[in-house]
């Protein structure tokens, strides 16, 4: 999956204001974008990478892989 690009972290926060994420293993809604407190899965687990979300912040030159933000599931 290709990383979505944002100019700043502020742009990322505007697009995903809820700060709620979907665990790529068990589907639980979690507030930690990297660790599920229900099943212990981590967002960088290669077995579930197709269900995670990767983004790039241009002004910080940072790439991060997290659980999928819940906003991406709305409307499905």
C-alpha positions as CSV (number, residue, x, y, z in Angstrom):
1,X,0.0,0.0,0.0
2,X,1.3,3.4,-1.0
3,X,1.6,6.0,1.8
4,X,-0.8,9.0,1.7
5,X,1.1,12.3,1.8
6,X,0.3,15.2,4.1
7,X,2.2,18.5,4.2
8,X,2.0,18.8,8.0
9,X,0.7,16.7,10.9
10,X,-2.1,19.3,11.2
11,X,-3.4,18.2,7.8
12,X,-3.5,14.6,9.0
13,X,-5.3,15.6,12.2
14,X,-7.9,17.6,10.2
15,X,-8.6,14.6,8.0
16,X,-8.8,12.1,10.9
17,X,-10.2,14.2,13.9
18,X,-11.7,11.3,15.9
19,X,-8.3,9.7,16.8
20,X,-10.2,6.3,16.8
21,X,-8.6,3.4,14.9
22,X,-9.6,-0.1,13.8
23,X,-7.4,-2.9,14.9
24,X,-6.2,-4.8,11.8
25,X,-6.5,-8.2,13.5
26,X,-9.6,-8.2,15.7
27,X,-11.5,-5.1,14.3
28,X,-11.8,-3.5,17.7
29,X,-12.0,0.3,17.9
30,X,-9.0,1.6,19.7
31,X,-7.5,5.0,20.7
32,X,-3.9,3.9,20.3
33,X,-2.9,3.9,16.6
34,X,-0.1,1.4,17.2
35,X,-1.2,-1.1,19.8
36,X,-4.6,-2.9,20.3
37,X,-5.4,-3.4,24.0
38,X,-8.0,-6.2,23.1
39,X,-5.8,-8.6,21.2
40,X,-2.3,-7.2,21.6
41,X,-1.8,-6.7,17.8
42,X,0.6,-4.0,16.7
43,X,0.0,-1.8,13.7
44,X,3.3,-2.7,12.1
45,X,2.5,-6.5,12.1
46,X,3.4,-7.6,8.5
47,X,0.7,-10.3,8.6
48,X,-2.0,-7.6,8.7
49,X,-0.3,-4.8,6.7
50,X,-3.0,-4.8,4.1
51,X,-5.5,-3.6,6.8
52,X,-3.2,-0.9,8.1
53,X,-2.7,2.7,7.0
54,X,0.6,4.3,6.1
55,X,1.1,8.1,5.8
56,X,4.0,10.4,5.1
57,X,4.4,13.9,6.7
58,X,6.4,16.0,4.3
59,X,7.6,18.8,6.6
60,X,9.0,16.3,9.1
61,X,10.1,13.7,6.6
62,X,8.4,10.9,8.6
63,X,6.6,7.8,7.4
64,X,4.3,6.0,9.9
65,X,2.2,2.9,9.8
66,X,-0.9,2.8,12.0
67,X,-4.2,1.0,12.4
68,X,-6.8,2.3,9.8
69,X,-8.5,5.5,11.0
70,X,-12.2,5.0,11.5
71,X,-13.0,7.8,9.1
72,X,-11.8,5.6,6.2
73,X,-14.6,3.2,7.0
74,X,-17.5,5.7,7.1
75,X,-19.7,5.5,4.1
76,X,-18.9,1.8,3.3
